Amino acid sequence: MYYGVSYYPEHKTKAELEHDIRLIKESGINTVRMGEFAWNRFEPNEGEFHFEWLDLVIENLGMDGIKTIICTPTACPPAWLVEKHPDILYMDNRGVRRPFGGRRHYCYNNKSFRKYSALITEKIGEHYGGNPYVAGFQIDNELAQEGTGRCVCPTCSEKFRNWLKNKYKNIENFNRRSGAVFWSQECNDFSQINPPVNTIEVGAQQQIHAFYENPTVRLDFERFSSDSLIEFQNLQTKILKKYTKYPVTTNATGIATNSIDYYKSTKELDCYGFDYYPGLRDTAVDSFPYAFARGIKAGKPFWVMEFMSGGGHRLGGSGRLQPNPGALKQAVIQSFAHGAQMMLHFQFRTFPIGAEQLNYAIVDADGVPRRRYYEMKETAEVLRKIEPIISNSKFVNEVAICLDYDTHWALRIKPVNDSSFYYFDYCRKIYQSLSEVGVNSDVISYDQDFDQYKIMILPTGFVLSLEMREKLKNYVSHGGILLGTFLTSVKNIDNVGYVGSLPSGLSDLFGTTVEEVEPVFENNHNHLKIEEGDCSITTTDEIWSEILSDDSELAGKYLTDYKKDKGVIARNSFGKGMAYYIGTDFCKEDLKTFLLNICKNNGIFIHELSGNDKVEVVRRRYEGKDVYFIFNFNSEETEIHVSGMFIDCLSGKVLKGKHKIDRNGYLIAMKSV
Ligand code: GAL
């Protein structure tokens, strides 16, 4: 297990460096991440490489058992490179090149940029690949972050045309599949196609808000840009792997940015690494990003390359709150409980300089260790004690939620109930609802194995391939329980609407057909009644409303307006399993009741430790026993009720009946058999 900080020795005087290294050593952390913005220190002039400035730091830390994660510095192409090859600069959707002076100002498809990136990566790999004090490599820094994932420069445009040609083979096929007859968009040759940005709306940001663009070409552009970033990343992966046996990864932006399909991008990496900046002041830390991270490589431990460290100033201007005492420690342990193997705070000491001057860190610019530093020190101590349990325990979740980037992108291209419906937030709501009723779940991609799960949840399977339809049918016919929700199987993989009745091609599986759809705004809510097993809920539709056909076996009906007595939730036995179709969204409390009931009826494990909503419980299996990681996110001490007998893994005390957990406290309890 790796725990530590990001650190920037290139900014420091000799005296500062000595001071910081002493503090780092005394803190008990075991990992430092360095180098990601230091291209000009590594290569101040073309072809002139220097590593001595970093070697000394790595060795100094390494002698005391602190490992280094070395980053390739390609997020910051230096002035000499931009001057020589101005065409490497990133071009945004207004056609404006991003000038030198910030970071990430490059086009990932540009040949010259790739050549120089390959060379610096080669040199770093060669120099550090076998260094005993190195623990791994990070490629670049937050690929696509800060709106740099959708370059439209001439190189990208040309490559996009070739990408389309490769996919569609001939122009007739492209015209047909992309619906190009609409608005006379048919082309005679691939050379006539452009990246589909600004064809109607012009926004200054590289977000997808272009509702009138051709949806097929736009989804292809999303895929092409994601593929291009992955290709750029993997040029570096390949080079580093020539020189090292240490793990190679990158720091993704997780579910915050979504310009890259991380299920694809992590295939050639050794693990999924990502950055996470949750608030730590009087708030629960959302564990959905961890479940997502764990699912990227089918349960393999993930690395958190950057994590919150403190409050104060912030790059974006608004500032951040300081963590509650104890919150930093609690959050770090929580991330390891959810499957992290590495967790590095951003960053060790506040920068007095540059765009991020005075940003939060573990230690302030004056270098004086204060409470965050001492809390990090205590955390390192706890982690040492729990390492055997974390490293040797497994997740045994029986419920999974499956996600997909095509659906995410398609819902950004043609939003439904825009601003109220965000696909990843909806998935998060389902995940949290399960967690709050005592069911831990996994978050996986459409490609992963469904059969190991008793219940599979398909939230809004908007873009659904023919293969995925078959996979779902197979899963249910062999005994799986499927919960599909509104707007499922609406579009094919070309982002074109299916003309079969909805859920297209799945009416047999769900035993229902969608008769009518509409968004739910403030003035058209309807009440509905859900009756399923022991649960009877009266609730209100939200976001999107579908009326299901009269021939469905209903588990939910509308109660009001012209929809009265019409179906909204259908239930259908299919082969050995059961499929539910849920034609609307509803509030979290009612969703929890509904999900709990389905889980209970299907023998899903529901943990025996109950507290309240703000107590999170993660269950893992360790040496044949259940081990629970319990986190109190209430803003006061809380009491949990333990049924059965448990041992507190840290104190060794026996736990029975009622037990108190401090504000921002945690408990690691092993079931005693
Ligand atoms: C991250 C970035 C870091 C730093 C940090 C500040 O997105 O990777 O370099 O800028 O944000 O919170």
Residues whose N, C-alpha, C, O or C-beta is under 5 A from the ligand:
A	BS01	GAL	E142
